[in-house]
Amino acid sequence: MGQANIGQLETEISQQIIKLYNDRIGKPPSQIICHFFDTEIVISLENSVTQAEQTLLKGGYDSLAEQVRLYLEKIIKPELKSLIEEIIGKPVIDLMINTNLATGRTGIIVVLNQLPDAHNSEYIPQENVKN
């Protein structure tokens, strides 16, 4: 296979994140959206909250549910970083994860130093304003 295009990279990242979430926390997201924006990747996961977290929330243990999620994210963060680096062939400078337990959505922002080598990287939206 030749050089991947941006859509193929986004699809591969999405598929690998679904697999990681299923393998590590036992709950794959029901939907995932992944897009490159300049030197960032923005990823949105739907229905990423586990049954255990939902049970804690329903039982009034919101603080414990949030603590469990923070630890889960801390554990999978290095694996997420590694899998993205492997797929795009470039280092990840920073990776931020946040889950809203009330809505079941997880947001992931990946910061890169440079764009991946892709034969259509000119289609990645570029940042218009720099401070």
C-alpha positions in Angstrom: 0.0 0.0 0.0 1.2 3.5 -0.8 1.2 6.6 1.3 -2.1 6.9 3.2 -4.4 9.9 2.8 -5.8 12.0 5.7 -9.2 10.2 5.6 -7.5 6.8 5.9 -5.4 8.0 8.9 -8.5 9.4 10.6 -10.3 6.1 10.0 -7.4 4.0 11.3 -7.1 6.2 14.4 -10.8 5.8 15.0 -10.7 2.0 14.6 -7.8 1.6 16.9 -9.3 3.9 19.6 -12.5 1.8 19.5 -10.4 -1.4 19.9 -8.4 0.2 22.8 -11.5 1.3 24.7 -13.0 -2.1 24.2 -9.8 -3.9 25.3 -8.9 -1.7 28.3 -12.2 -0.5 29.8 -14.6 -3.0 28.3 -16.7 -0.4 26.6 -16.2 0.7 23.0 -17.7 4.1 22.1 -20.9 3.9 20.0 -19.6 6.5 17.6 -16.3 8.3 17.0 -15.4 11.3 15.0 -11.7 12.1 14.2 -10.5 15.1 12.2 -7.1 16.7 11.6 -7.0 20.5 12.1 -3.7 22.0 11.3 -1.2 20.2 13.7 -4.0 19.0 15.9 -6.3 16.0 15.9 -9.7 16.4 17.5 -11.5 13.2 18.4 -15.0 12.9 19.8 -16.4 9.7 21.4 -20.1 9.0 22.0 -21.3 6.7 24.8 -17.9 6.1 26.3 -18.9 5.8 29.9 -18.8 2.3 31.4 -21.7 0.5 33.1 -19.8 0.7 36.4 -19.5 4.5 36.1 -23.2 4.8 35.3 -24.1 2.7 38.3 -22.0 4.9 40.6 -23.6 8.0 39.2 -27.1 6.6 39.6 -26.2 5.6 43.2 -25.2 9.2 44.0 -21.4 8.5 44.0 -20.6 11.2 41.4 -17.3 12.0 43.0 -16.2 8.3 42.9 -17.4 7.9 39.3 -15.3 11.0 38.3 -12.3 9.6 40.2 -12.7 6.2 38.4 -12.8 8.0 35.0 -9.7 10.1 35.8 -7.8 6.9 36.6 -9.0 5.1 33.5 -7.9 8.1 31.3 -4.6 8.3 33.1 -4.0 4.6 32.4 -5.0 4.6 28.7 -3.4 8.0 27.8 0.1 6.6 27.1 -1.4 3.8 25.0 -3.5 6.4 23.0 -0.4 8.5 22.5 1.6 5.5 21.2 -1.0 4.2 18.9 -1.5 7.6 17.3 2.2 8.0 16.9 2.5 4.6 15.3 -0.4 5.3 12.8 0.7 8.8 11.7 4.5 8.3 12.0 5.0 11.5 13.9 5.6 12.3 17.5 2.7 13.6 19.7 3.6 16.6 21.7 0.6 16.6 24.0 -2.6 14.6 24.4 -5.6 15.8 26.5 -8.6 13.7 27.4 -11.8 14.8 29.1 -15.1 12.9 29.7 -18.4 14.4 30.6 -20.0 11.6 32.6 -23.5 13.3 32.4 -23.5 13.1 28.6 -21.3 10.1 28.1 -19.0 12.0 25.7 -15.2 12.0 25.6 -13.1 14.6 23.9 -9.5 14.0 22.9 -7.2 16.6 21.6 -3.8 15.5 20.1 -1.2 18.2 19.5 1.5 17.4 16.9 4.7 19.2 16.0 4.1 18.6 12.3 1.6 17.1 9.9 1.8 13.4 9.0 3.1 12.4 5.6 -0.1 12.0 3.6 -0.6 12.5 -0.1 -3.5 14.9 0.5 -2.3 16.8 3.6 -3.1 20.1 1.8 -6.8 19.3 2.6 -6.2 19.6 6.4 -7.8 22.9 7.6 -5.0 25.3 8.6 -5.0 27.6 11.6 -5.9 31.1 10.5 -5.0 33.1 13.6 -1.9 32.8 15.7 -1.4 34.8 18.9 
